[in-house]
Every structure is written in structure tokens, then in C-alpha cells.
Amino acid sequence: MRFMTHLRRCTAFVLATVILMLTPAALAAQGKVNTSSLIMRKAASKNGKMIQTLDKGDVLEVLSVSGDWYKVRYGKYTGYVMKKYVKVSGTVKKESTSEKTEKKQETSTSKKENTTTKNETSTKKLTIADLGKAPSASKPGDKGSKVKKLQQALQIKGYYKGKINSTYDDATTAAVKAFQKSKGLSRDGIAGKATINALFGIKEKETEKIKATSLKWFKNTYAIPKGATVTIKDVYTGKTFKAVRWSGANHMDTEPATKADTAIMKSIYGGSWSWKRRPILVKYKNKVYAASMNGMPHGTSTRNNGFDGHFCVHFTGSKTHETNRVDTEHQRCVKTALNYSW
Ligand SMILES: [Zn+2]
């Protein structure tokens, strides 16, 4: 019984070996890329147009061999890669004569193009669309496929002349900065969302604007409760800062939330505090109210925010502290703010 089992196993082993021996002849050989970025070209020549860059470990179908080059298929791409960068398992057939002629023609064409359009790198073949989905954000020092895609896109757009090495190095940072400059983006050399979107032609969804509404103060004095944090936007400068409602019954007595918020508010007032009224928008829980503020610290201060007191925020129909009257200038600013959206 044991002997029979052993015999069956032996037969199975022999059969498997025979199949394995036959397979390479029946199927194209497989190759594995053994370098970090291998360029696939249209022709078996260093002048051949670049089709695609392959990563270490990418598996290719090796169709034929010609000199120092393999003709390979990778996904939808067929082209040539240097032999020494591919580890092949199986036997590779010699390239046929017809293929060689074709290759020669391609080489001569690309050579001609090289001389006419000097320095315009051989990336015409690859388009942004070929790169597929836009990569996630990356920054100097990062490595991997997201950086590779970034480099390819920058190369396609003509900003990157270096190697596609999947490493966010100095050359990549410089290319990102050059691209950012051309698009009027902040030149920080970081491929953030805005840069990636501009590079890959993605239109950012325009956030829906919230139109300022009127807050009728004496009908809804605590629409913004005491202690609530709001965001204030100065309509003329567009600057925003956080503020906290401290108190107030005739209007909203408010303090900048932090020292940083105080600094922003002071910059809105041109660097020196004043009683001057300014139209503002007050955002609270996704509602935007038209309002007016003054810029003079006065009275009680409850926060460690570098603001010696509080300031006043007026809404529709609100009144001043002691005089109990509607302040014309504040109301004029509230009306102005009503024309704005957040
Ligand atoms: Zn006040």
C-alpha cells in the first residue's frame, strides 16, 4: 500500500516536471525588473522614445531578444528595455527580421526627431491621462509610487528633466517649485492637493458659498450663546480669526480667542487699534451673519490672548452699551456686510 502511494507520487512528480519543461516553450518568458526605474522605449536604442517607466519587481512578458535589449509587454505597453535590468525565467526567442526592420525605422524616426526638437525629451508618448488616478500628496524626502507619478507628470509637463527614481529629491522639489510658480501657487516645493490637482488637471470643487444673513439682535440675542467660539471674516481684507462671545446684551461683547487671533485682528486694523467700524461676517454653526466690529480693546478682559479688554460686534438693530441707541455707523457696516458671502 505504502509502495503504491509512493509510486503514484513519483508519477505525479515526473508529470509535473514534464509540464514545467514544456511551459517555457509554449508561453512567452517572464522577466522581473531588477532596477528601481527602468525606461521602456519604443525602439531598441537609447534614443528610442520613452513609453513608460517600470519599477523594481515589475513583472514583464519577454517577447524576444535583440542585442542588449528585450522586447517586452507590460500591461497595454509593448516596447524595449535593456537586458541587464531584467531577470528572465524561461527561454527568449530571437527577434524576427520583420521586427528588426520595424525597430530600425522607429530608431531612425526618433533620431530625426531628436535632432529637430533638441532637448524636448522623449515623453510625448506618455500623457497625463496615461498616468491614471492622480497620486496623493507628497513632500521632499518621500519615496514610492506617488512620487514616481509626480515625477512622470512633471516630466510630461516639461518641468522635470531628471531620472524617474521615485524619490522626492532636490531635483523633484525644484521641478515642483517651477510648476507652482507657473500656476501662481505658493512656491513651497511640496506637492500638496492644490499642486497635484493643477498638475493632473483636476478642478477643485467650488465650495458652496454661504450668503450673509441678517441677525435681528433683539429677536435672537442668544443665537450665538455666551462662551461660543465664532469665526470672524473681515470683508475688505478677507482675513479671518476666531473670537469668543464673552457677554453683552445690547450687542455681542467679544474677545479674540488666542494671541494669534489678536495678531490677525490687529493686522486687519493696519497694526494699531481703533474705534473704527468695519463690516464683518460672523460664522457660527454654518450660519453666516452680517455684522460690524470696532477695533479698540476696552473694558473687561477674560482671556490670556494679548488683547487688553474686549471689542464690540453689532448685528441688525443692536445698540451700544450705555446710551442704548442704535449706532448708525455700525448699522451701515452691517448693511455692507449683507452683500457678502463666506
Ligand atoms: Zn461692547
Boltz pocket constraint, residues with backbone or C-beta under 6 A from the ligand:
constraints:
  - pocket:
      binder: B
      contacts: [[A, 248], [A, 251], [A, 252], [A, 253], [A, 311], [A, 312], [A, 313], [A, 321]]
      max_distance: 6.0
